[in-house]
Amino acid sequence: MFDVSEMLVGDETQLANYQVHIAHQTDNGWSMTIPILDAVITTERLILRPQTFRPYPPASIPVNYISGIRRVKLDLHKGVWISVKPNFELYLVVNWSSGGDFVETLESLLVPQDNSHFTRVLDYSRLRKLINYVKTI
């Protein structure tokens, strides 16, 4: 896991760590990306960063951009579907966790938080760049 502490803003705290694969559908079924990604859920966002030797800027998804989450079956894998506003879908397979169930932890944050000091803006280009990057490795 990478050290997320320097990325935390205001009252934001880290809730759980995970190692995940991004899953994408191919003609032959679901395929998992390599490398594995570090996924950190904080009180404000989901942070994704590939585990590579070369540093790569993480993608950050503020929780107010997550419009839905559910468990899904991806061929032989148990996966997680995340709907990101306005029209983006992300499929993950969780390999390892520290801090509880991924879906339950993320769902607990979908309740609006009025006391946030975090500016919740999603950089879609960074998220798409991350996904394209791990697909090509």
C-alpha positions in Angstrom: 0.0 0.0 0.0 1.1 3.5 -0.7 1.2 6.2 2.0 -2.0 8.1 1.6 -1.5 10.4 4.6 0.1 13.2 2.6 -3.0 13.3 0.4 -5.5 13.7 3.2 -7.3 17.0 3.4 -8.8 18.6 6.5 -10.7 16.1 8.7 -10.4 13.4 6.0 -9.3 10.0 7.5 -8.4 6.7 5.9 -11.0 4.0 6.6 -9.7 0.9 4.7 -7.1 -0.4 2.3 -7.6 -2.9 -0.5 -5.8 -4.4 -3.5 -8.0 -4.5 -6.5 -8.0 -5.3 -10.2 -10.0 -3.2 -12.7 -12.2 -5.6 -14.7 -13.2 -5.1 -18.3 -15.3 -7.1 -20.6 -13.7 -8.7 -23.7 -15.0 -11.0 -26.4 -13.9 -13.9 -24.3 -15.5 -12.7 -21.0 -14.2 -10.6 -18.2 -10.5 -9.8 -18.0 -8.6 -8.4 -15.0 -6.0 -5.7 -15.4 -2.4 -6.1 -14.3 -0.9 -4.5 -12.3 -3.0 -4.7 -9.1 -4.2 -1.3 -7.9 -4.0 0.0 -4.3 -7.5 1.2 -3.4 -7.9 3.3 -0.3 -11.3 4.4 1.0 -11.3 7.6 3.0 -14.1 9.5 4.6 -14.3 11.6 1.5 -13.2 9.5 -1.5 -12.0 6.3 -3.2 -8.3 6.6 -4.2 -6.9 4.2 -6.9 -3.2 3.9 -7.7 -1.4 1.1 -9.7 1.3 -0.8 -8.0 4.2 -0.1 -10.4 7.9 0.6 -10.0 7.4 3.9 -11.7 5.3 6.4 -9.7 1.9 7.1 -11.1 -0.5 9.8 -9.9 -3.5 8.3 -8.2 -7.1 8.7 -9.4 -9.5 10.1 -6.8 -13.2 9.6 -6.9 -15.1 11.8 -4.4 -18.0 9.9 -2.8 -20.5 12.5 -4.0 -19.7 11.3 -7.5 -20.6 7.7 -6.7 -24.2 7.1 -7.5 -24.4 3.4 -7.0 -22.5 0.3 -5.8 -23.3 -3.4 -5.8 -21.8 -6.8 -5.8 -21.8 -8.5 -9.3 -20.6 -11.8 -10.8 -17.9 -11.4 -13.4 -17.5 -14.9 -14.9 -15.8 -16.8 -12.1 -14.9 -13.7 -10.0 -16.9 -11.9 -7.4 -16.8 -8.3 -8.5 -18.0 -4.8 -7.5 -19.8 -2.5 -9.9 -19.5 1.3 -9.2 -21.6 3.8 -11.0 -19.8 7.2 -11.2 -21.8 10.3 -12.1 -22.8 11.3 -14.7 -22.3 8.2 -16.9 -19.4 6.1 -16.0 -19.2 2.5 -14.8 -16.2 0.9 -13.0 -15.8 -2.8 -12.3 -13.4 -4.0 -9.6 -12.3 -7.3 -8.2 -11.0 -7.1 -4.6 -8.0 -9.3 -4.0 -7.1 -8.3 -0.4 -8.5 -6.0 2.2 -7.6 -4.5 5.5 -10.5 -2.7 7.2 -13.7 -4.6 6.3 -15.9 -5.3 3.4 -15.2 -3.0 0.4 -18.9 -2.6 -0.6 -20.1 -2.0 3.0 -17.4 0.5 3.7 -18.1 2.5 0.5 -21.9 2.3 0.9 -21.5 3.8 4.4 -20.1 7.0 2.8 -22.9 7.4 0.3 -25.0 9.2 2.9 -24.5 13.0 2.3 -22.0 14.6 4.6 -22.7 18.3 5.4 -19.5 18.9 7.5 -17.0 18.1 4.7 -13.9 20.4 4.3 -12.9 18.5 1.1 -13.6 20.1 -2.3 -15.3 17.3 -4.1 -14.4 17.5 -7.7 -13.8 14.4 -10.0 -11.1 14.6 -12.6 -12.5 12.2 -15.2 -9.5 12.5 -17.4 -7.2 11.2 -14.6 -9.6 8.3 -13.9 -9.8 7.3 -17.7 -6.0 7.7 -18.0 -5.4 5.4 -15.1 -7.8 2.7 -16.5 -6.2 3.0 -20.0 -2.7 2.8 -18.4 -3.4 -0.4 -16.5 -5.1 -2.0 -19.6 -1.9 -1.5 -21.7 0.6 -2.9 -19.2 
